[in-house]
Amino acid sequence: MSLKRITRHLLQHHWRAKRVFPQAVLARIEQAIKQSETTHSGQVRFVVEGALDGRPLFRNQPARERALDVFSQLRIWDTAHNNGVLIYLLLADRDVEIIADRGIDAKVGAAGWEAICRVMEAEFRDGQFEGGVIRGIGAVSAELAKHFPPQGPHRNELPDAPVVM
C-alpha cells in the first residue's frame, strides 16, 4: 500500500469530481451517450469516482478491480445482447478502465479497450476531461457500431446519465 496513493485519495476526495465534471459537463456527456446509442444496439455508461475511501482505499484496490465492482453494481452486464460497456474514471489516479460485457469484449479484446483508455488518459493529462470522455464514448461507440449495428428502434436498457461517485 502506497502512502502517496492514500494521501492523494484522501486529499482529492469527491469534491474534485464535482469540480472537474460540473452539471453542464455531465449533461453534455449524457447527450453524447444518447447520440452514440443511435448508432448501435449497445449500451454505454460513464462513471467518474473522485477517489477511493474506506475499505477499497486501505485494501489498495486497483482501479480495474473497482471498475469491475461498479460494472456489477450498475448491472451493466444485464443487457439483452451482452454488449454493455462501462467507461470508468478513477480521478485521483487519473486511471481509465473500460469494462465490457462478454458479447462485445470478445470482438474488441483487451488491447482494443486499452488503446481507447490511453487516448483518454492523454487528454486528461492535458486537462481536457470533457473532451477526453466524449472522445472515449465515440471510440467505444465506433466499436459497438461495427459489431452491434442498430436493429430496429433503439431500446435504451440502461440510463444514459453519467454517475459521479
N, C-alpha and C positions, 0 to 999 in steps of 0.2 A: 504494500500500500504506500503510495507516494504522498508525503506530507504536502508537496507542492500542489498536487491534484486536489487534495482535500481542501486546502486553503482557497484555491481558485473556485471550487464549487460553493464553499461557504460564503465567499465574498461576492460572487456573481450570481447569486441566487435568482429567484424567479422574476425579480424586478427588471432584470436585463432583457429577458424575453419580451416583456411588455413594452420596453423602450425601443427595441430593435424592430418589433412587429406590432406597431400600434393598430388600432381598429381599421383605419383606412387601408393599410397594407394587407391586413388579414382579409378584408373584403375583396381586394384585387386578386389575392391568391385564390380565394373561393371562386371568383369569376373565372380565373384561368383553369381551375379544375373542372368547373361546369362546362366551359367551352371545349376543353380537351376531351371530355367524355362523349362529345357528339361525334368524335372521330373513331371511336372503338367501342367494344362491348365490355371493356374492363372497368374497374373501379380504382380510383386513386384517392389516397388520404395523405395529408401532410400534418405532421406533429412536430412541434418545437418544444423542447424541455429546457428551461433555463439552466438548471443544474440538478444534479442528484442530491438527495438528502437522506438522512436516516440510514436504514439498513443497506440500501443499494450503494450508497457512498462508502460506508465503512466496510462493506464487503468488497469494495473496489470493483464494482460491477462494470464491465466494459460496455461501451455504447451499443455494440452489436447485440449483446445479451439483453440489454434494456429494451432495445428496439423489438426484439422477439417477444418480450413481455407485453409491450404496448400493442403489437400486432395481434396478439391473442386477446388482450383485454378489449380491444375495439372490434373484435370479431371480423377482422378483415379477411380472414381465411374462409368466411362463411358466404361466399358468392357462388352463384349458380354455375359459372364456368371455371371456377378456381383461378380467377385472374385478377384478384385484388392485389394492390401494391401499396405499401407504406413507404413514404419518404420521411425519415426521422432525423431530426437535427438535435444533437445534444450541444447546446450553445456554449456552455462552459469549456467544453473540449474542442469546439468547432469541428465536430465529427459528424458526418452524414452517413447514415446507413439506409440502404434500401432492402426491405424485406418483401418478397413476392410470393404469392401463393404458388402451389406446385404446377398449375397449368401454364402460367406464363414463365415461371422460373425455369422450367425445363427447356424452354425455347430461347431464353436470353442468356441464362447462366450467370455465375458469379462474376466473371470477367466483364460482361456487359454492364451489369449493375455497378460494379466498382468504377468503371470508366465514367459513368454519369456522376457518381459521388465525387470523384476527383475534380471534375469540371465545376461542380457546385462549390466544393471547398475552396477552389482557387478564387471564385467570385467572392466568397465570404472573406477571404484574406484581404481582398481589396475593398471590403466594406459594402459590397453590393449584395445585401441579404435578399431584398425583394427580387431583384433581377436573377440572382442565383437560384432561388426557389422556383421562379416562373420558368427559367430555362430547364431546370430539372424536371418539372412537370411536363414540359414539352418533349423532352427526351424520353421520359418514361412512356408518355402517350404515343410517341412515334413507334416504340416497340410494341405497345398494345395494339395500335392500328395495323401494324404489319402482321401480327399473329392472331389478333382477335378483332377483325373489322366489324363495323356495326351490322347488326342483324335485326332489321325492323326498327320499331320505335324503341328509343333508349329507355331502359328500366333502371332507374337510379336505386341501387341496392344499399348504398352507404351514403351518409351525409357528405356533402362537399366542403363544409366549413372546416377550416384548419382548427387544430386543437393546440392550445397553449397549456402546458403542464407546469 
